[in-house]
Amino acid sequence: MKHIVTALQVFICSTLLLSCGPKKTTVINDAEVLHKNEDQLTQIIIYDVFSPPVAARIYAYTSLASFEAIRYSKPGTASIAEKLNGFTAMPQPEKDKQYNYTLAATKAFCTVAFNVRIFSDTVLHHYEDSVENVFKDQLPQDVYQRSIAFGDTIGKTILLRAKKDMYKETRGMPKYLGSDADGKWQPTPPDYFDGTEAYWRLIKPFAMDTSSQFRPAPPIPFSKDSTSNFYKMVKEVYIVNINLSDSEKTIASYWDDNPFVMQHAGHLAFADKKITPGGHWMGITAIACRTSNADAVKTAEAYCLTSIALLDGFISSWDAKFTYEYVRPVTLVNSWFDRAWTPYLQTPPFPEYTAGHATISGSASTVLTNLFGGHFAFHDNSDSAYIGMTRDFKSFKEAAAEASVSRLYGGIHFRPSLDTGLVHGTMVGNNLLEKLSMQ
């Protein structure tokens, strides 16, 4: 928890404020407040160890609430929520009344965060109080209170939809333990966990009509015939993995984004915590906004649309995963080729087809390309605090393609699942843009 508090102290005294002195010297960077809100949430998601689909849900609701509050700082900016599935009309500010919409956005963001299953609520309360106190020190009391109340109302309006998206209902559903049938998923080494979020396809999408709207065709049929496409596909993973170049290892490690990697040392077992795949793309969103000097409304919009694309991407991918229940490479490589083989990356505990990281990379990169352009070069240091690595990309699509193929190098996915996931993730992203009339 120490790293969260330290980040908060830096935020309050150096990033949000250009001065910690008297009121009249206080200057607030509105876009930077939004960045710090998102970064604080990412720290909590890492600390609380949320699965990638659940993390995407948290990002989507909080980022949408933030946008719906701050959009009023730029008159004429249309609501996003009102064009999505299941949201009611958003609250309106009082006419001829003064607000600070950055403060309202922070309140809306935190109101939602407290109610979408975070565990480190004490940390978030401390963070929220610190941010609000900065505004309280420089705003007239009536403006401060009005802004807080408005943000809280927006947050509670967003939460009305969150309460009806089937998340709560899926918490009590039976565990998914897979099957011993040929070609079907079963728990994988080293820890043989049950399937993660087996009922995620029941979660109500934001922009898709149904979770199955972009369900791909069935994967390659199981076959033990050494001349079959299935057998060749399994063998490819094994051959690629035992002959990895240093460059391929770097790519696999860079895009691992496994939030809970189990490590084993003799009889001891412990976990490494890292950013989720969605958190990586939210970090890329921050880089794009800062690089382009995006204002607060554009920044909020980028976080909002990226996070929605991530959530719908996970819902779409998980629909395919638990419809087809496709076997992971390690299960068959150990059985057919090499009992001692372990993939370069640890296999996540859920079915293989389609690849979740490829799908959400396709959806997120599609949205970011629409917002910032098809040739937006960037230096990706969003993961450097967690794995000490950075990479450079010429476009969001190039980054998405590398994220996709990284799973083959990691030994955790078959190539067709990656290609299919990337294509269908792009469909998910385009569907969101079409829903919002942004294409």
C-alpha positions as CSV (number, residue, x, y, z in Angstrom):
1,M,0.0,0.0,0.0
2,K,3.0,2.3,0.5
3,H,3.4,3.0,-3.2
4,I,-0.2,4.2,-3.4
5,V,0.2,6.7,-0.6
6,T,3.5,8.0,-2.0
7,A,1.9,8.5,-5.4
8,L,-0.9,10.5,-3.7
9,Q,1.5,12.8,-1.9
10,V,3.4,13.5,-5.1
11,F,0.1,14.2,-6.8
12,I,-1.1,16.7,-4.2
13,C,2.1,18.6,-3.8
14,S,3.7,18.6,-7.3
15,T,1.5,17.4,-10.1
16,L,-2.0,18.8,-9.5
17,L,-0.6,22.0,-7.9
18,L,2.0,24.2,-9.4
19,S,2.3,25.7,-5.9
20,C,1.4,24.4,-2.4
21,G,1.2,28.0,-1.1
22,P,-1.7,30.4,-0.6
23,K,-4.9,30.2,-2.5
24,K,-4.1,32.9,-5.0
25,T,-1.0,31.0,-6.3
26,T,-2.8,27.7,-6.7
27,V,-3.1,26.5,-10.3
28,I,-4.9,23.3,-11.2
29,N,-4.3,21.4,-14.4
30,D,-7.7,19.9,-15.2
31,A,-6.5,17.2,-17.6
32,E,-3.8,16.1,-15.1
33,V,-6.4,15.7,-12.4
34,L,-8.2,13.2,-14.6
35,H,-5.0,11.4,-15.3
36,K,-4.2,11.1,-11.6
37,N,-7.7,9.8,-10.9
38,E,-7.2,7.0,-13.4
39,D,-3.7,6.2,-12.2
40,Q,-4.9,6.0,-8.6
41,L,-7.6,3.6,-9.7
42,T,-5.0,1.5,-11.6
43,Q,-2.9,1.2,-8.4
44,I,-5.9,0.0,-6.5
45,I,-6.9,-2.5,-9.2
46,I,-3.3,-3.9,-9.0
47,Y,-3.3,-4.0,-5.2
48,D,-6.7,-5.6,-5.0
49,V,-5.9,-8.2,-7.8
50,F,-9.0,-7.9,-10.0
51,S,-9.3,-10.2,-12.9
52,P,-8.9,-8.5,-16.4
53,P,-12.7,-8.6,-17.1
54,V,-13.7,-7.2,-13.7
55,A,-11.0,-4.5,-14.0
56,A,-12.4,-3.4,-17.3
57,R,-15.9,-3.1,-15.8
58,I,-14.5,-0.8,-13.1
59,Y,-12.6,1.3,-15.6
60,A,-15.7,1.6,-17.8
61,Y,-18.2,2.8,-15.2
62,T,-15.8,5.2,-13.5
63,S,-14.5,6.7,-16.7
64,L,-18.0,7.2,-18.1
65,A,-19.1,9.0,-14.9
66,S,-16.0,11.3,-15.1
67,F,-16.8,12.2,-18.7
68,E,-20.5,12.9,-18.0
69,A,-19.5,15.4,-15.4
70,I,-16.7,17.2,-17.1
71,R,-18.3,17.5,-20.5
72,Y,-20.3,20.5,-19.3
73,S,-17.1,22.5,-19.2
74,K,-17.2,22.5,-23.0
75,P,-20.7,23.6,-24.0
76,G,-22.3,21.4,-26.7
77,T,-20.5,18.2,-25.8
78,A,-23.0,15.4,-26.1
79,S,-23.6,12.7,-23.5
80,I,-22.0,9.3,-24.3
81,A,-24.0,7.4,-21.6
82,E,-27.4,8.3,-23.2
83,K,-26.4,6.6,-26.4
84,L,-25.4,3.3,-24.6
85,N,-27.5,0.4,-23.5
86,G,-29.5,0.8,-20.3
87,F,-28.5,4.2,-19.1
88,T,-31.0,6.9,-18.1
89,A,-30.9,10.6,-19.0
90,M,-27.9,12.3,-17.2
91,P,-28.4,15.0,-14.6
92,Q,-28.1,18.6,-15.8
93,P,-26.4,21.5,-14.0
94,E,-28.5,24.3,-12.8
95,K,-28.7,27.2,-15.2
96,D,-26.8,30.3,-14.3
97,K,-25.0,28.6,-11.5
98,Q,-21.3,28.2,-11.2
99,Y,-19.6,24.8,-11.1
100,N,-16.1,23.4,-11.1
101,Y,-16.6,20.5,-13.4
102,T,-13.2,19.0,-12.8
103,L,-14.1,18.6,-9.1
104,A,-17.5,17.3,-10.2
105,A,-15.8,14.7,-12.4
106,T,-13.5,13.6,-9.6
107,K,-16.5,13.2,-7.3
108,A,-18.5,11.2,-9.9
109,F,-15.5,9.0,-10.6
110,C,-15.0,8.2,-6.9
111,T,-18.7,7.8,-6.2
112,V,-18.8,5.1,-8.8
113,A,-15.5,3.5,-7.8
114,F,-16.6,3.0,-4.2
115,N,-19.6,1.0,-5.5
116,V,-18.2,-1.3,-8.2
117,R,-16.3,-3.7,-5.9
118,I,-13.0,-2.1,-4.9
119,F,-11.6,-3.4,-1.6
120,S,-9.0,-0.6,-0.9
121,D,-11.8,1.9,-0.1
122,T,-9.8,3.5,2.7
123,V,-7.0,4.4,0.3
124,L,-9.5,5.8,-2.2
125,H,-11.3,7.8,0.5
126,H,-7.9,9.3,1.6
127,Y,-7.2,10.2,-2.0
128,E,-10.6,11.7,-2.7
129,D,-10.4,13.8,0.5
130,S,-7.0,15.1,-0.5
131,V,-8.1,16.1,-4.0
132,E,-11.3,17.7,-2.8
133,N,-9.4,19.7,-0.1
134,V,-7.3,21.3,-2.8
135,F,-10.4,22.6,-4.5
136,K,-12.0,23.5,-1.3
137,D,-9.1,25.8,-0.4
138,Q,-9.6,27.9,-3.5
139,L,-13.3,27.8,-4.5
140,P,-16.2,29.7,-3.0
141,Q,-18.1,27.5,-0.6
142,D,-21.3,27.4,-2.6
143,V,-19.4,26.5,-5.8
144,Y,-17.5,23.8,-4.0
145,Q,-20.6,22.2,-2.5
146,R,-22.6,22.5,-5.7
147,S,-19.9,20.8,-7.7
148,I,-19.5,18.0,-5.2
149,A,-23.3,17.4,-5.1
150,F,-23.5,17.5,-8.9
151,G,-20.7,14.9,-9.4
152,D,-22.2,12.7,-6.7
153,T,-25.6,12.8,-8.5
154,I,-24.0,11.8,-11.8
155,G,-22.1,9.0,-10.1
156,K,-25.3,7.7,-8.5
157,T,-27.1,7.9,-11.9
158,I,-24.4,5.8,-13.5
159,L,-24.6,3.3,-10.7
160,L,-28.3,2.7,-11.4
161,R,-27.3,0.9,-14.5
162,A,-24.3,-0.9,-12.9
163,K,-26.8,-2.5,-10.4
164,K,-28.7,-4.1,-13.3
165,D,-25.8,-5.4,-15.5
166,M,-25.8,-9.0,-14.0
167,Y,-22.5,-8.5,-12.2
168,K,-23.9,-9.2,-8.7
169,E,-25.8,-12.3,-9.9
170,T,-22.7,-13.9,-11.5
171,R,-20.9,-13.7,-8.1
172,G,-22.8,-16.7,-6.8
173,M,-22.8,-18.9,-9.8
174,P,-21.1,-22.4,-9.7
175,K,-17.4,-22.8,-10.4
176,Y,-16.3,-23.8,-13.9
177,L,-13.9,-26.8,-13.8
178,G,-13.7,-27.7,-17.5
179,S,-14.0,-31.0,-19.1
180,D,-11.8,-34.1,-19.8
181,A,-13.4,-34.4,-23.3
182,D,-11.0,-34.2,-26.3
183,G,-10.2,-30.6,-27.3
184,K,-12.0,-29.1,-24.3
185,W,-10.5,-26.8,-21.6
186,Q,-9.3,-28.2,-18.3
187,P,-7.5,-26.5,-15.5
188,T,-3.8,-25.9,-16.3
189,P,-0.5,-26.0,-14.4
190,P,1.0,-24.9,-12.2
191,D,-2.0,-24.3,-9.9
192,Y,-4.9,-25.7,-11.8
193,F,-7.3,-22.9,-10.9
194,D,-11.0,-23.1,-11.9
195,G,-12.1,-21.0,-14.9
196,T,-12.1,-17.2,-14.3
197,E,-15.4,-15.3,-14.8
198,A,-17.1,-18.2,-16.5
199,Y,-20.4,-16.3,-16.7
200,W,-18.9,-13.0,-17.9
201,R,-20.9,-13.3,-21.2
202,L,-24.0,-12.6,-19.0
203,I,-22.7,-9.1,-18.2
204,K,-24.8,-6.4,-20.1
205,P,-22.6,-4.8,-22.8
206,F,-22.4,-1.1,-23.1
207,A,-22.6,-0.8,-26.9
208,M,-23.1,-4.4,-28.3
209,D,-26.6,-5.6,-28.7
210,T,-25.7,-8.9,-27.1
211,S,-22.5,-10.7,-25.9
212,S,-22.7,-13.0,-28.9
213,Q,-23.1,-10.2,-31.5
214,F,-19.5,-10.7,-32.7
215,R,-19.1,-14.4,-31.8
216,P,-16.6,-15.9,-34.3
217,A,-17.1,-19.2,-36.1
218,P,-16.0,-22.3,-34.2
219,P,-12.3,-23.0,-33.9
220,I,-10.4,-25.7,-35.7
221,P,-11.9,-29.1,-34.8
222,F,-9.9,-31.4,-32.5
223,S,-7.8,-34.1,-34.2
224,K,-5.0,-36.3,-33.2
225,D,-4.1,-36.9,-36.9
226,S,-0.6,-35.6,-37.4
227,T,-1.5,-34.2,-40.8
228,S,-4.5,-32.3,-39.5
229,N,-4.6,-28.5,-39.1
230,F,-5.4,-28.9,-35.4
231,Y,-2.3,-31.1,-34.7
232,K,-0.1,-28.7,-36.7
233,M,-1.5,-25.8,-34.8
234,V,-0.6,-27.4,-31.5
235,K,2.9,-28.3,-32.7
236,E,3.5,-24.8,-33.9
237,V,3.1,-23.4,-30.3
238,Y,5.6,-26.0,-29.0
239,I,8.2,-25.4,-31.8
240,V,7.9,-21.6,-31.6
241,N,8.2,-21.7,-27.8
242,I,11.4,-23.9,-27.6
243,N,13.1,-21.7,-30.2
244,L,12.3,-18.2,-29.0
245,S,14.6,-15.4,-30.0
246,D,15.6,-12.8,-27.5
247,S,13.3,-10.3,-29.3
248,E,10.3,-12.7,-29.1
249,K,10.9,-13.2,-25.4
250,T,11.0,-9.5,-24.9
251,I,7.7,-9.1,-26.7
252,A,6.1,-11.9,-24.7
253,S,7.2,-10.5,-21.4
254,Y,6.3,-7.0,-22.3
255,W,2.6,-7.8,-23.0
256,D,2.2,-10.5,-20.3
257,D,0.0,-8.2,-18.2
258,N,-1.0,-11.1,-16.0
259,P,-2.3,-9.5,-12.8
260,F,-1.6,-12.5,-10.6
261,V,1.4,-14.7,-11.7
262,M,2.1,-17.5,-9.2
263,Q,5.7,-18.2,-8.4
264,H,6.9,-21.5,-6.8
265,A,10.1,-22.1,-4.9
266,G,10.2,-25.5,-3.3
267,H,7.2,-25.7,-1.0
268,L,6.6,-22.0,-1.1
269,A,4.2,-20.2,-3.4
270,F,3.8,-16.5,-3.9
271,A,2.3,-14.1,-6.5
272,D,3.6,-11.2,-8.5
273,K,1.1,-8.4,-9.0
274,K,1.1,-6.5,-12.3
275,I,-1.1,-4.3,-14.5
276,T,-4.0,-6.0,-16.3
277,P,-4.3,-6.0,-20.2
278,G,-7.0,-3.4,-19.9
279,G,-4.8,-1.3,-17.5
280,H,-2.0,-1.4,-20.1
281,W,-4.3,0.1,-22.7
282,M,-5.6,2.7,-20.3
283,G,-2.0,3.6,-19.7
284,I,-1.5,4.0,-23.5
285,T,-4.5,6.2,-23.5
286,A,-2.9,8.5,-20.9
287,I,0.3,8.6,-23.1
288,A,-1.8,9.6,-26.2
289,C,-3.6,12.3,-24.3
290,R,-0.5,13.8,-22.8
291,T,1.5,13.6,-26.0
292,S,-1.2,15.3,-28.0
293,N,-1.8,17.9,-25.2
294,A,-5.5,16.9,-25.0
295,D,-7.7,19.1,-22.9
296,A,-9.7,17.8,-20.0
297,V,-12.8,16.9,-22.1
298,K,-10.8,15.1,-24.8
299,T,-8.9,13.3,-22.1
300,A,-12.1,12.2,-20.3
301,E,-13.6,11.1,-23.7
302,A,-10.5,9.0,-24.5
303,Y,-10.5,7.2,-21.2
304,C,-14.3,6.7,-21.4
305,L,-14.3,5.3,-25.0
306,T,-11.2,3.1,-24.5
307,S,-12.6,1.6,-21.3
308,I,-15.9,0.8,-22.9
309,A,-14.2,-0.8,-25.8
310,L,-12.2,-2.9,-23.3
311,L,-15.3,-4.0,-21.4
312,D,-17.3,-4.9,-24.5
313,G,-14.2,-6.7,-25.9
314,F,-13.9,-8.8,-22.8
315,I,-17.6,-9.6,-22.9
316,S,-17.3,-10.7,-26.5
317,S,-14.2,-12.7,-26.0
318,W,-15.5,-14.5,-22.9
319,D,-18.7,-15.3,-24.8
320,A,-16.6,-17.2,-27.3
321,K,-14.3,-18.7,-24.6
322,F,-17.1,-20.3,-22.6
323,T,-19.2,-21.2,-25.7
324,Y,-16.4,-23.2,-27.3
325,E,-14.5,-24.2,-24.2
326,Y,-11.3,-24.7,-26.2
327,V,-8.3,-26.4,-24.8
328,R,-5.1,-24.6,-23.9
329,P,-1.7,-25.4,-25.6
330,V,0.0,-26.6,-22.5
331,T,-2.6,-29.4,-22.0
332,L,-1.9,-31.0,-25.4
333,V,1.8,-30.2,-25.7
334,N,2.4,-32.0,-22.3
335,S,0.4,-34.9,-23.5
336,W,1.6,-35.2,-27.1
337,F,5.1,-33.8,-27.3
338,D,6.9,-33.0,-24.1
339,R,5.6,-33.8,-20.6
340,A,8.2,-31.5,-19.0
341,W,7.4,-28.4,-21.2
342,T,6.2,-25.3,-19.6
343,P,5.1,-22.2,-21.7
344,Y,7.2,-19.1,-21.5
345,L,4.3,-17.3,-19.9
346,Q,2.0,-18.7,-17.2
347,T,-1.2,-19.9,-18.8
348,P,-4.2,-17.9,-17.5
349,P,-7.1,-20.0,-16.0
350,F,-9.8,-19.9,-18.7
351,P,-10.4,-21.4,-22.2
352,E,-8.2,-20.5,-25.1
353,Y,-10.5,-19.3,-28.0
354,T,-10.6,-16.4,-28.7
355,A,-7.6,-14.7,-27.2
356,G,-8.8,-12.0,-24.8
357,H,-5.7,-9.8,-25.1
358,A,-5.9,-9.9,-28.9
359,T,-9.6,-9.0,-28.7
360,I,-9.3,-6.1,-26.4
361,S,-6.2,-4.8,-28.1
362,G,-8.2,-4.8,-31.3
363,S,-11.1,-2.9,-29.7
364,A,-9.0,-0.4,-27.8
365,S,-6.7,0.4,-30.7
366,T,-9.6,1.0,-33.0
367,V,-11.1,3.6,-30.7
368,L,-7.7,5.3,-30.1
369,T,-7.0,5.3,-33.8
370,N,-10.3,7.1,-34.3
371,L,-9.5,9.7,-31.6
372,F,-5.8,10.3,-32.4
373,G,-5.1,9.1,-35.9
374,G,-3.8,6.1,-37.7
375,H,-0.1,7.2,-37.6
376,F,0.1,8.2,-34.0
377,A,3.7,7.2,-32.9
378,F,4.2,6.9,-29.2
379,H,6.7,5.8,-26.5
380,D,5.0,3.2,-24.3
381,N,6.2,3.5,-20.8
382,S,2.9,2.6,-19.2
383,D,4.3,-0.7,-17.8
384,S,7.7,0.5,-16.8
385,A,6.8,0.9,-13.1
386,Y,5.8,-2.8,-13.0
387,I,8.2,-4.6,-15.3
388,G,10.9,-2.0,-16.0
389,M,10.4,-2.1,-19.8
390,T,9.3,0.4,-22.5
391,R,8.7,0.1,-26.2
392,D,8.1,2.3,-29.1
393,F,5.3,2.0,-31.7
394,K,4.4,3.8,-34.9
395,S,0.6,3.4,-34.3
396,F,-2.0,1.9,-32.0
397,K,-2.6,-0.9,-34.6
398,E,1.0,-1.8,-34.6
399,A,0.9,-2.1,-30.8
400,A,-2.2,-4.2,-31.0
401,A,-0.7,-6.6,-33.5
402,E,2.4,-7.0,-31.3
403,A,0.2,-7.6,-28.2
404,S,-1.7,-10.3,-30.1
405,V,1.3,-12.3,-31.4
406,S,3.0,-12.0,-28.0
407,R,0.6,-14.7,-26.8
408,L,2.0,-17.2,-29.3
409,Y,5.5,-16.4,-28.2
410,G,4.3,-16.8,-24.6
411,G,3.1,-20.3,-25.4
412,I,-0.4,-19.7,-24.1
413,H,-2.4,-19.3,-27.4
414,F,-2.8,-20.8,-30.8
415,R,-2.2,-18.5,-33.8
416,P,-5.8,-18.7,-35.2
417,S,-7.2,-17.5,-31.9
418,L,-5.0,-14.5,-32.0
419,D,-5.8,-13.6,-35.6
420,T,-9.5,-14.1,-35.0
421,G,-9.5,-12.2,-31.7
422,L,-7.8,-9.2,-33.3
423,V,-10.4,-9.1,-36.1
424,H,-13.4,-9.4,-33.8
425,G,-12.0,-6.9,-31.4
426,T,-11.8,-4.4,-34.2
427,M,-15.5,-5.2,-34.9
428,V,-16.3,-4.4,-31.3
429,G,-14.4,-1.1,-31.4
430,N,-16.1,-0.1,-34.7
431,N,-19.5,-1.0,-33.3
432,L,-18.9,1.4,-30.4
433,L,-17.9,4.2,-32.7
434,E,-20.9,3.6,-34.9
435,K,-23.2,3.6,-31.9
436,L,-21.9,7.0,-31.0
437,S,-21.9,8.2,-34.7
438,M,-18.2,8.8,-34.6
439,Q,-17.5,7.0,-38.0
